[in-house]
């Protein structure tokens, strides 16, 4: 299983992460020793996925502390650089959560900060494996099927986490139980995380799948070709609304119409009880070049206006179940709007 992000001490302390912009054709690793390198890796999506961003935020604090010592930063400069990391992508709550959690122990020294960051990595894998068991149990009970066909969107595997995966982890769990028939992988425009990353991971793990264009996903569901859709989340609000890679809400609408389950899978660290609903989520908008170019070639007239939101929000009443390591909640049927409390 690939390791998306880790802390290494040799030849000098640094963050090592796989450059996901180079996959699936090139397996390239970045050796990160400075804050600006980490921020750039986060912003260009060399590292991505809510849990992996949580690890990046946490590991970024001891990284900044080492750079501060080398370059003689003031206390204010160190704080500003940590803030730069935590705010590098505003929609993904895990990034700020990881940075804040480690920053809280920074005054105890480098060793304490690094230990806190490494604990985030360790806890993430355990959480992913637990939520995968909960999710698989719920899906098999809800569908009543021995083997299920799954639609998924974007990438939620080991590449998007510290290990194992969230929505992908459930798919892997179903596969290991012999309860998975086929995975429909949305290509996930505009950066193709599904076809570049999820398909690559499924191939590595020997899991039967097909890649489909995003525009086919709703039809796949309405034609009765899938039994469940499973996605990840970058933020889950107090009422169960979920922000995820743009294109996710189309799956939820199709599942609702077809009467099949729509599941969101994420570690509990993705739950943001301070945000009451999806209406309060800041949606990151990215550059026009992601839409106007494909594989290095222009696909539109120069200067074409672009609207490029990175995420959309699925209302809680379209979410059949949210799987975290703490268990399952069913926002669509909950009488309590604060279903995650």
C-alpha positions as CSV (number, residue, x, y, z in Angstrom):
1,X,0.0,0.0,0.0
2,X,1.3,3.4,-1.0
3,X,2.2,5.9,1.7
4,X,1.0,9.3,0.7
5,X,2.8,11.4,3.4
6,X,5.3,10.6,6.1
7,X,7.9,12.1,8.3
8,X,11.5,10.9,7.8
9,X,14.6,11.8,9.9
10,X,17.3,10.8,7.4
11,X,19.3,12.2,5.8
12,X,17.7,15.2,7.6
13,X,14.3,15.7,9.1
14,X,11.7,16.3,6.4
15,X,8.2,15.5,5.1
16,X,8.2,13.0,2.3
17,X,5.1,12.8,0.1
18,X,4.2,11.3,-3.2
19,X,3.6,13.9,-5.9
20,X,0.0,12.9,-6.9
21,X,0.2,15.3,-9.9
22,X,2.7,12.8,-11.5
23,X,0.5,9.7,-11.2
24,X,-0.3,7.3,-12.7
25,X,2.7,7.3,-15.0
26,X,5.4,8.5,-12.7
27,X,5.9,7.7,-9.0
28,X,7.8,10.8,-7.9
29,X,8.4,11.7,-4.2
30,X,8.9,15.2,-2.9
31,X,11.3,15.8,0.0
32,X,9.8,18.8,1.9
33,X,12.0,20.8,4.2
34,X,10.5,24.3,4.1
35,X,7.0,25.8,4.7
36,X,6.7,27.3,1.3
37,X,7.4,24.0,-0.3
38,X,4.7,22.3,1.7
39,X,2.1,25.1,1.0
40,X,2.8,24.8,-2.7
41,X,2.5,21.0,-2.6
42,X,-0.9,21.4,-0.9
43,X,-2.2,24.1,-3.3
44,X,-1.1,22.3,-6.5
45,X,-2.7,19.0,-5.1
46,X,0.6,17.1,-4.9
47,X,-0.9,16.1,-1.6
48,X,-4.7,16.1,-1.3
49,X,-7.6,14.4,0.4
50,X,-9.0,15.5,3.7
51,X,-7.2,13.0,6.1
52,X,-3.8,13.4,4.2
53,X,-4.2,17.2,4.5
54,X,-4.8,16.7,8.3
55,X,-1.5,14.9,8.4
56,X,0.2,17.6,6.3
57,X,-1.2,20.3,8.7
58,X,0.1,18.5,11.7
59,X,3.5,17.6,10.3
60,X,3.8,21.1,9.0
61,X,4.2,22.5,12.5
62,X,7.4,20.7,13.5
63,X,8.6,21.4,9.9
64,X,8.1,25.1,10.5
65,X,9.7,24.9,13.9
66,X,12.9,23.5,12.4
67,X,13.0,26.1,9.7
68,X,12.4,28.9,12.3
69,X,15.5,27.6,14.2
70,X,17.6,27.4,11.1
71,X,16.7,30.9,9.8
72,X,16.3,32.7,13.1
73,X,12.6,33.5,12.8
74,X,10.8,35.6,15.4
75,X,7.9,34.2,17.3
76,X,5.6,36.2,15.0
77,X,7.2,34.9,11.9
78,X,6.8,31.3,13.1
79,X,3.1,31.9,13.9
80,X,2.5,33.5,10.4
81,X,4.1,30.5,8.7
82,X,2.0,28.0,10.6
83,X,-1.0,30.0,9.7
84,X,0.1,29.9,6.0
85,X,0.0,26.1,6.2
86,X,-3.4,25.9,8.0
87,X,-5.0,28.2,5.5
88,X,-3.5,26.8,2.3
89,X,-6.9,25.3,1.3
90,X,-9.9,26.7,3.1
91,X,-12.6,24.2,2.4
92,X,-10.8,21.1,3.8
93,X,-11.3,21.4,7.6
94,X,-8.8,18.7,8.4
95,X,-5.8,20.8,7.3
96,X,-6.5,23.5,9.8
97,X,-7.6,20.9,12.4
98,X,-4.2,19.1,12.1
99,X,-2.2,22.3,12.3
100,X,-4.2,23.6,15.2
101,X,-3.9,20.3,17.1
102,X,-0.1,20.3,16.9
103,X,0.3,24.0,17.4
104,X,-1.5,23.7,20.7
105,X,1.5,21.7,22.1
106,X,4.2,23.7,20.3
107,X,5.3,25.5,23.5
108,X,6.3,22.1,24.9
109,X,9.1,21.9,22.3
110,X,9.9,20.2,19.1
111,X,9.7,16.6,20.4
112,X,6.2,17.2,21.7
113,X,5.0,18.8,18.5
114,X,6.5,16.0,16.3
115,X,4.9,13.3,18.6
116,X,1.5,15.0,18.3
117,X,1.8,15.1,14.5
118,X,2.8,11.5,14.3
119,X,-0.1,10.5,16.5
120,X,-2.5,12.2,13.9
121,X,-1.0,9.8,11.3
122,X,-1.3,6.8,13.5
123,X,-4.9,7.6,14.5
124,X,-6.0,8.2,10.9
125,X,-5.2,4.7,9.8
126,X,-7.0,3.2,12.7
127,X,-10.0,5.5,12.1
128,X,-10.1,4.6,8.4
129,X,-10.0,0.9,9.1
130,X,-12.8,1.2,11.7
131,X,-15.1,3.3,9.6
132,X,-14.6,0.9,6.7
133,X,-15.9,-2.0,8.8
134,X,-18.9,0.1,9.9
135,X,-19.6,1.2,6.4
136,X,-19.4,-2.2,4.8
137,X,-21.6,-3.7,7.5
138,X,-24.2,-1.0,6.9
139,X,-24.2,-1.3,3.1
140,X,-24.6,-5.1,3.1
141,X,-27.4,-4.9,5.7
142,X,-29.2,-2.0,3.9
143,X,-29.0,-3.4,0.4
144,X,-29.6,-7.1,1.4
145,X,-27.1,-8.2,-1.3
146,X,-24.2,-10.6,-1.0
147,X,-22.2,-8.6,-3.6
148,X,-22.7,-5.0,-4.5
149,X,-21.8,-2.7,-7.3
150,X,-20.4,0.7,-6.2
151,X,-20.1,4.1,-7.7
152,X,-17.4,6.4,-6.3
153,X,-16.1,9.9,-7.0
154,X,-12.7,11.4,-6.8
155,X,-10.0,9.6,-4.8
156,X,-10.4,8.5,-1.2
157,X,-7.8,5.8,-0.9
158,X,-4.4,5.5,0.7
159,X,-3.3,8.4,-1.5
160,X,-5.9,10.7,0.2
161,X,-5.2,9.6,3.7
162,X,-2.4,8.4,6.0
163,X,-3.2,4.8,5.1
164,X,-6.0,2.5,3.9
165,X,-8.7,5.1,2.8
166,X,-12.2,6.3,3.6
167,X,-14.8,5.6,0.9
168,X,-12.1,3.6,-0.8
169,X,-11.4,1.8,2.5
170,X,-15.0,0.6,2.5
171,X,-14.7,-0.6,-1.1
172,X,-11.5,-2.4,-0.1
173,X,-13.2,-3.9,2.9
174,X,-16.1,-5.2,0.7
175,X,-13.6,-6.6,-1.7
176,X,-11.8,-8.5,1.1
177,X,-15.1,-9.9,2.2
178,X,-15.9,-11.2,-1.3
179,X,-18.9,-8.8,-1.3
180,X,-17.8,-6.5,-4.1
181,X,-18.8,-7.1,-7.7
182,X,-17.7,-3.9,-9.6
183,X,-16.7,-0.3,-8.9
184,X,-17.7,2.5,-11.3
185,X,-15.0,5.1,-10.9
186,X,-15.9,8.6,-12.0
187,X,-13.0,10.2,-13.9
188,X,-13.5,13.4,-11.7
189,X,-12.9,16.4,-13.8
190,X,-11.1,18.7,-14.1
191,X,-8.0,17.1,-12.6
192,X,-9.0,13.4,-13.1
193,X,-8.4,12.1,-9.6
194,X,-10.6,9.2,-10.3
195,X,-9.0,8.0,-13.5
196,X,-5.5,8.9,-12.5
197,X,-5.5,8.0,-8.8
198,X,-8.4,5.8,-7.8
199,X,-8.1,3.5,-10.8
200,X,-4.4,3.3,-10.1
201,X,-5.0,2.2,-6.5
202,X,-7.7,-0.3,-7.5
203,X,-5.4,-1.8,-10.1
204,X,-2.7,-2.1,-7.4
205,X,-5.2,-3.9,-5.1
206,X,-6.6,-6.1,-7.8
207,X,-10.2,-4.7,-7.5
208,X,-12.5,-5.0,-10.5
209,X,-13.5,-1.6,-11.8
210,X,-14.3,0.5,-14.8
211,X,-13.7,4.3,-15.3
212,X,-16.6,6.4,-16.5
213,X,-16.9,10.0,-17.5
214,X,-18.5,12.1,-14.8
215,X,-21.5,12.8,-17.0
216,X,-22.3,9.1,-17.1
217,X,-22.6,8.6,-13.4
218,X,-26.2,9.6,-12.9
219,X,-27.3,7.5,-15.8
220,X,-25.4,4.5,-14.4
221,X,-27.4,4.9,-11.2
222,X,-30.7,5.4,-12.9
223,X,-30.2,2.4,-15.2
224,X,-29.9,0.2,-12.1
225,X,-26.3,-0.6,-12.7
226,X,-25.2,0.3,-9.2
227,X,-26.4,-0.6,-5.7
228,X,-24.7,2.2,-3.7
229,X,-22.6,5.3,-4.1
230,X,-19.8,6.0,-1.6
231,X,-17.8,9.2,-1.5
232,X,-15.5,10.9,0.9
233,X,-15.8,14.4,2.5
234,X,-13.7,17.5,3.0
235,X,-16.1,18.9,5.6
236,X,-19.2,17.6,7.4
237,X,-21.3,20.3,9.1
238,X,-23.3,19.9,12.3
239,X,-26.5,19.1,10.4
240,X,-24.9,16.5,8.2
241,X,-24.4,18.6,5.0
242,X,-21.2,17.4,3.3
243,X,-18.6,19.2,1.1
244,X,-16.8,17.0,-1.3
245,X,-15.1,17.2,-4.7
246,X,-17.4,19.0,-7.2
247,X,-19.7,16.5,-8.9
248,X,-20.6,14.6,-5.8
249,X,-24.0,16.2,-5.4
250,X,-25.1,14.8,-8.8
251,X,-24.6,11.3,-7.4
252,X,-26.7,12.1,-4.4
253,X,-29.5,13.4,-6.5
254,X,-29.5,10.3,-8.7
255,X,-29.3,8.0,-5.8
256,X,-32.3,9.7,-4.1
257,X,-34.3,9.4,-7.3
258,X,-33.3,5.7,-7.9
259,X,-33.9,4.8,-4.2
260,X,-30.4,3.4,-3.5
261,X,-28.1,4.4,-0.6
262,X,-25.7,7.4,-0.8
263,X,-22.9,7.1,1.8
264,X,-20.3,9.6,2.9
265,X,-17.2,8.2,4.6
266,X,-14.7,10.3,6.6
267,X,-12.9,10.2,9.9
268,X,-14.6,12.1,12.7
269,X,-11.9,14.9,12.4
270,X,-13.7,15.9,9.2
271,X,-16.9,16.8,11.2
272,X,-17.1,20.5,11.9
273,X,-19.6,21.1,14.6
274,X,-18.8,24.8,14.6
275,X,-20.3,25.1,11.1
276,X,-24.1,24.7,11.3
277,X,-24.8,23.8,7.7
278,X,-23.4,23.7,4.2
279,X,-24.6,27.3,3.6
280,X,-21.7,28.4,5.8
281,X,-18.9,26.5,4.0
282,X,-16.4,28.5,2.0
283,X,-16.1,26.9,-1.4
284,X,-12.7,27.1,-2.8
285,X,-12.5,28.4,-6.4
286,X,-9.5,27.3,-8.4
287,X,-7.7,28.7,-11.5
288,X,-9.1,28.7,-15.0
289,X,-6.2,26.7,-16.4
290,X,-7.5,23.5,-14.8
291,X,-10.6,23.8,-17.0
292,X,-9.3,25.4,-20.2
293,X,-6.4,23.0,-20.6
294,X,-6.3,19.2,-20.9
295,X,-3.0,17.2,-20.8
296,X,-1.1,20.4,-21.6
297,X,-3.3,21.4,-24.6
298,X,-5.8,24.2,-24.7
299,X,-9.4,23.1,-25.2
300,X,-11.1,26.5,-25.4
301,X,-10.5,30.0,-26.8
302,X,-8.0,32.0,-24.9
303,X,-9.7,34.3,-22.4
304,X,-12.8,32.1,-22.1
305,X,-14.5,32.9,-18.7
306,X,-14.4,30.0,-16.2
307,X,-16.2,29.1,-13.1
308,X,-14.2,26.4,-11.3
309,X,-15.4,25.5,-7.8
310,X,-13.4,22.7,-6.3
311,X,-16.2,21.4,-4.2
312,X,-19.9,21.2,-3.9
313,X,-22.2,20.6,-0.9
314,X,-24.6,17.7,-0.6
315,X,-27.6,18.6,1.6
316,X,-28.0,16.2,4.6
317,X,-31.4,15.0,3.5
318,X,-29.8,13.4,0.4
319,X,-27.2,11.6,2.6
320,X,-28.3,8.1,3.5
321,X,-25.5,7.4,5.9
322,X,-22.3,9.0,7.2
323,X,-19.6,6.5,8.3
324,X,-16.9,7.5,10.8
325,X,-14.8,5.5,13.1
326,X,-17.5,6.2,15.8
327,X,-20.2,4.4,13.8
328,X,-23.0,5.3,11.4
329,X,-25.4,8.2,11.4
330,X,-28.3,8.6,9.0
331,X,-28.8,12.3,8.4
332,X,-31.7,11.9,5.9
333,X,-33.8,10.2,8.6
334,X,-32.6,12.0,11.7
335,X,-35.1,14.2,13.6
336,X,-32.2,16.1,15.2
337,X,-30.6,18.6,12.8
338,X,-27.3,18.3,14.7
339,X,-26.9,14.6,13.7
340,X,-23.2,14.6,14.2
341,X,-23.2,16.0,17.7
